[in-house]
Amino acid sequence: MKVFLLGYMASGKTTVGRKLARELKLHFIDLDAHIEVEEKMSVTEIFNEGGEALFRGLEMKYLKKLINLEPDALISTGGGTPCFYDNIKEMNQAGLTVYLEMDAKSLTYRLMNAKGYRPLVNKTGENELLEFVEQQLEERKFYYSEAQIKVNALGFNSDKIKALASQIEEACQPKN
């Protein structure tokens, strides 16, 4: 079973992903961390060196490698991963996609508390950040809506993790 977690920056893909992978007994892979190890550079350094275009190309390259090489895993993708190079289509064909959905205000609050690690939102005030998040969510809505499972990402606790794990297991059962 291959599961892909989708969602905007700061929606909880890594945090929820680790717990969900444990619950599902799957190997957990954070795509951004995987890229950093393979490229021996941080995501920020990659953005600084070649901009978003370089990063998105590397993201596609390593996503395809993981799709082809990793047998069973829960892969936490970057916020923009599904929106470029037909990645959402590739993920939907290779496994189950799960969208962790959050509203713009909640995402902005989370991002304001972690901006140093987010190349796309560094040096942005709260009002500008909220507008940026709202605009990007609107632009990405089509891609996120292609996810096979959609779940509200606010208030994840152990019960919600277990319920999502059950939903994923049920969705991955062969249909008779």
Secondary structure per residue as TSV (DSSP state, phi and psi in degrees):
chain	resnum	aa	ss	phi	psi
A	1	M	-	360.0	131.5
A	2	K	E	-117.7	126.3
A	3	V	E	-123.1	134.2
A	4	F	E	-115.7	123.0
A	5	L	E	-92.3	126.9
A	6	L	E	-116.0	156.5
A	7	G	-	158.1	164.3
A	8	Y	S	-69.3	164.1
A	9	M	T	-50.7	137.9
A	10	A	T	71.4	14.3
A	11	S	S	-81.1	-7.2
A	12	G	S	104.2	16.1
A	13	K	H	-58.3	-42.7
A	14	T	H	-74.3	-47.5
A	15	T	H	-63.7	-51.5
A	16	V	H	-65.9	-40.4
A	17	G	H	-57.1	-45.0
A	18	R	H	-60.0	-46.2
A	19	K	H	-67.9	-41.5
A	20	L	H	-65.8	-40.8
A	21	A	H	-61.5	-41.7
A	22	R	H	-61.0	-44.9
A	23	E	H	-63.1	-38.2
A	24	L	H	-88.0	-4.4
A	25	K	T	57.8	47.2
A	26	L	-	-117.0	152.0
A	27	H	E	-67.9	132.9
A	28	F	E	-98.5	132.0
A	29	I	E	-131.3	123.5
A	30	D	E	-93.4	116.5
A	31	L	H	-59.1	-43.6
A	32	D	H	-61.4	-44.9
A	33	A	H	-64.1	-38.3
A	34	H	H	-61.7	-44.4
A	35	I	H	-61.2	-43.5
A	36	E	H	-60.9	-42.4
A	37	V	H	-65.4	-47.6
A	38	E	H	-65.2	-39.3
A	39	E	H	-90.5	-9.6
A	40	K	T	55.6	36.6
A	41	M	S	-146.8	150.5
A	42	S	-	-76.5	161.6
A	43	V	H	-57.9	-41.5
A	44	T	H	-59.6	-44.2
A	45	E	H	-63.5	-39.6
A	46	I	H	-62.6	-45.5
A	47	F	H	-60.8	-43.5
A	48	N	H	-65.2	-34.8
A	49	E	H	-78.0	-43.5
A	50	G	H	-134.2	6.4
A	51	G	H	74.8	-174.1
A	52	E	H	-64.5	-33.5
A	53	A	H	-60.5	-45.5
A	54	L	H	-61.4	-46.6
A	55	F	H	-61.0	-45.5
A	56	R	H	-64.0	-35.0
A	57	G	H	-64.9	-43.8
A	58	L	H	-65.8	-39.9
A	59	E	H	-59.0	-46.1
A	60	M	H	-62.8	-44.8
A	61	K	H	-57.2	-49.9
A	62	Y	H	-75.8	-30.2
A	63	L	H	-61.7	-47.4
A	64	K	H	-62.0	-40.1
A	65	K	H	-61.3	-44.8
A	66	L	H	-65.7	-38.4
A	67	I	H	-60.7	-41.8
A	68	N	H	-83.1	-28.4
A	69	L	H	-103.6	-32.1
A	70	E	-	-87.6	116.4
A	71	P	S	-69.1	-60.4
A	72	D	S	-127.4	123.9
A	73	A	E	-164.2	158.3
A	74	L	E	-107.2	118.2
A	75	I	E	-111.2	117.6
A	76	S	E	-87.0	116.7
A	77	T	-	-91.7	169.0
A	78	G	-	-76.0	161.4
A	79	G	T	-57.9	-33.1
A	80	G	T	-96.5	-5.8
A	81	T	G	-49.1	-47.7
A	82	P	G	-69.0	-12.6
A	83	C	G	-93.2	-0.1
A	84	F	S	-129.0	148.2
A	85	Y	T	53.0	34.7
A	86	D	T	59.6	24.7
A	87	N	H	-59.6	-38.1
A	88	I	H	-63.5	-39.7
A	89	K	H	-63.8	-45.3
A	90	E	H	-59.7	-44.8
A	91	M	H	-67.0	-41.1
A	92	N	H	-64.3	-33.5
A	93	Q	H	-75.8	-31.4
A	94	A	H	-87.1	-19.7
A	95	G	S	-174.6	-150.8
A	96	L	E	-108.2	130.3
A	97	T	E	-103.9	136.4
A	98	V	E	-127.1	121.4
A	99	Y	E	-98.5	119.6
A	100	L	E	-89.0	102.5
A	101	E	E	-92.5	137.0
A	102	M	-	-144.2	154.6
A	103	D	-	-80.9	159.6
A	104	A	H	-60.6	-39.2
A	105	K	H	-65.5	-42.9
A	106	S	H	-65.5	-41.3
A	107	L	H	-64.1	-42.3
A	108	T	H	-61.5	-43.3
A	109	Y	H	-58.4	-47.5
A	110	R	H	-63.5	-43.1
A	111	L	H	-66.5	-35.3
A	112	M	H	-61.5	-28.3
A	113	N	T	-90.9	0.8
A	114	A	S	-142.9	25.4
A	115	K	G	-60.2	-32.0
A	116	G	G	-58.4	-20.6
A	117	Y	G	-104.7	7.9
A	118	R	-	-122.6	96.2
A	119	P	T	-57.6	-32.5
A	120	L	T	-76.2	-14.4
A	121	V	T	-123.9	5.5
A	122	N	T	-60.5	148.9
A	123	K	T	60.6	40.0
A	124	T	-	-124.9	133.3
A	125	G	-	-75.4	168.2
A	126	E	H	-61.9	-43.6
A	127	N	H	-65.4	-44.9
A	128	E	H	-64.6	-37.8
A	129	L	H	-64.6	-43.4
A	130	L	H	-59.9	-45.1
A	131	E	H	-61.4	-42.4
A	132	F	H	-61.7	-46.9
A	133	V	H	-63.3	-45.3
A	134	E	H	-59.9	-43.2
A	135	Q	H	-64.4	-45.9
A	136	Q	H	-67.2	-39.1
A	137	L	H	-60.5	-40.2
A	138	E	H	-64.0	-44.8
A	139	E	H	-64.8	-33.6
A	140	R	H	-94.1	-6.0
A	141	K	H	-52.2	-44.1
A	142	F	H	-57.5	-46.2
A	143	Y	H	-69.7	-45.3
A	144	Y	H	-62.5	-34.1
A	145	S	T	-68.5	-15.6
A	146	E	T	-77.0	-8.4
A	147	A	-	-62.8	145.2
A	148	Q	S	-77.2	-27.7
A	149	I	E	-128.8	135.9
A	150	K	E	-122.4	134.0
A	151	V	E	-140.9	140.7
A	152	N	E	-68.4	123.4
A	153	A	-	-87.8	-1.6
A	154	L	T	-78.1	140.0
A	155	G	T	69.8	37.4
A	156	F	-	-68.8	127.8
A	157	N	-	-133.0	-177.3
A	158	S	H	-62.9	-34.6
A	159	D	H	-66.6	-41.5
A	160	K	H	-68.2	-35.8
A	161	I	H	-63.3	-46.6
A	162	K	H	-63.0	-40.6
A	163	A	H	-64.7	-41.6
A	164	L	H	-66.7	-39.9
A	165	A	H	-59.9	-43.1
A	166	S	H	-63.4	-41.5
A	167	Q	H	-62.7	-41.1
A	168	I	H	-66.0	-46.3
A	169	E	H	-60.7	-41.5
A	170	E	H	-64.3	-42.9
A	171	A	H	-66.3	-25.8
A	172	C	T	-89.8	-4.7
A	173	Q	S	-70.5	141.0
A	174	P	-	-62.9	139.4
A	175	K	-	-88.3	130.3
A	176	N	-	-88.4	360.0
